[in-house]
Amino acid sequence: MTNSSSLFCSFSCECPDGYEGPRCQVLRQSFDGTGYALYKQLEQCEQSRTSIEILTNKPDSLILYNGPVGSLDPSDPRDFILLELVGGYPRLRIDQGTGELTLQVTGQSLNDELWHRIDIHRDRKVCTYR
């Protein structure tokens, strides 16, 4: 038996290809303009923060969509959030049951093949992004 007070232990994990971080998660995706990824739908909540980093040369593209897919019954919720580039500028469209809101940012276009971070903050009925 060893004395644990004088023994320093360390361990590390090796993640399979495509996974990284302390819990071996998928932390990034890459697409060539024809691909997409499907994930479990995000839960709608009163407060949320979403951050996305992108690098692209495409002026028009869908970056994130979370909402219904397929046909809906009249009683199904139609809440969604959609982030896209239009002419190189980010546009956020969101509907959490009270009508669609569109936020468009102009200034610096994001299709310049440099990394850009987009932060979306939602607090009840207030939504901001930068």
C-alpha positions in Angstrom: 0.0 0.0 0.0 1.3 3.5 -0.9 0.9 6.6 1.1 -1.5 8.8 -0.9 -0.4 12.0 0.8 3.0 11.7 -0.8 1.9 10.3 -4.1 1.2 12.7 -7.0 -1.0 11.1 -9.7 -1.8 12.5 -13.1 -3.7 11.0 -15.9 -4.7 12.0 -19.4 -7.2 10.8 -22.0 -6.7 10.4 -25.7 -9.8 11.4 -27.6 -10.8 9.6 -30.8 -10.3 11.6 -34.1 -12.8 14.4 -34.4 -13.3 14.8 -30.6 -11.5 17.1 -28.3 -11.5 18.8 -24.9 -11.7 17.4 -21.4 -14.8 15.4 -22.2 -13.9 14.3 -25.7 -16.7 16.3 -27.4 -17.3 17.5 -30.9 -16.3 21.2 -30.5 -16.1 22.2 -34.2 -17.5 21.3 -37.6 -16.1 22.1 -41.0 -18.1 22.1 -44.3 -17.1 22.6 -47.9 -20.4 24.4 -48.8 -22.5 21.3 -49.4 -22.7 19.7 -45.9 -24.6 20.2 -42.7 -24.8 18.7 -39.2 -28.0 17.7 -37.4 -28.1 17.8 -33.6 -30.8 17.3 -31.0 -33.0 20.4 -30.9 -32.0 23.1 -28.4 -34.4 23.6 -25.5 -36.3 26.9 -25.6 -35.5 28.8 -22.4 -36.0 32.4 -21.1 -32.3 33.0 -21.0 -29.7 31.6 -23.4 -26.3 32.3 -24.8 -24.9 30.9 -28.1 -21.5 31.6 -29.5 -20.3 30.5 -32.9 -17.0 31.0 -34.6 -17.0 31.0 -38.4 -14.4 31.3 -41.2 -15.9 31.5 -44.7 -15.5 33.1 -48.1 -19.2 32.5 -49.0 -21.4 35.7 -48.9 -24.7 33.8 -48.5 -25.0 30.8 -46.2 -27.0 29.3 -43.4 -24.9 29.1 -40.3 -27.4 27.8 -37.6 -31.0 26.8 -37.7 -32.9 25.4 -34.6 -36.6 24.8 -35.0 -39.1 22.6 -36.6 -38.1 20.3 -39.5 -40.8 18.8 -41.6 -44.5 19.2 -41.6 -46.3 20.6 -38.6 -49.7 20.1 -37.1 -51.6 23.4 -36.4 -51.1 23.0 -32.7 -47.3 22.4 -33.0 -45.0 25.2 -31.8 -43.2 27.0 -34.6 -40.5 28.6 -32.5 -37.1 28.9 -34.3 -33.8 30.7 -34.4 -31.9 31.1 -37.6 -28.5 32.7 -38.2 -27.3 33.3 -41.8 -25.0 35.4 -43.9 -26.7 37.6 -46.4 -24.2 39.5 -48.7 -21.5 38.6 -46.2 -23.3 40.2 -43.2 -24.9 38.3 -40.4 -28.7 38.2 -40.0 -30.5 36.7 -37.1 -34.1 35.7 -37.4 -35.9 34.4 -34.3 -39.5 33.6 -33.3 -40.2 32.4 -29.7 -44.0 32.5 -30.1 -44.6 36.2 -30.3 -43.8 36.8 -33.9 -40.6 36.9 -36.0 -37.9 39.3 -35.2 -35.1 40.0 -37.7 -31.8 41.6 -36.7 -29.3 42.6 -39.4 -25.7 43.7 -38.7 -23.8 45.8 -41.2 -20.3 47.2 -41.1 -17.7 44.6 -41.6 -18.6 41.6 -43.8 -17.7 38.2 -42.4 -16.9 36.4 -45.7 -13.2 37.5 -45.7 -11.7 34.1 -44.8 -10.8 35.3 -41.3 -12.2 33.9 -38.0 -15.2 35.8 -36.6 -17.1 35.1 -33.4 -20.9 35.7 -33.2 -22.5 35.9 -29.8 -26.3 35.6 -29.4 -27.8 36.6 -26.0 -31.4 36.1 -25.2 -33.1 37.3 -22.0 -36.8 36.8 -22.1 -38.1 39.0 -24.8 -34.8 40.9 -25.4 -32.4 39.4 -28.0 -29.0 40.9 -28.9 -26.1 39.7 -31.0 -22.7 41.0 -32.0 
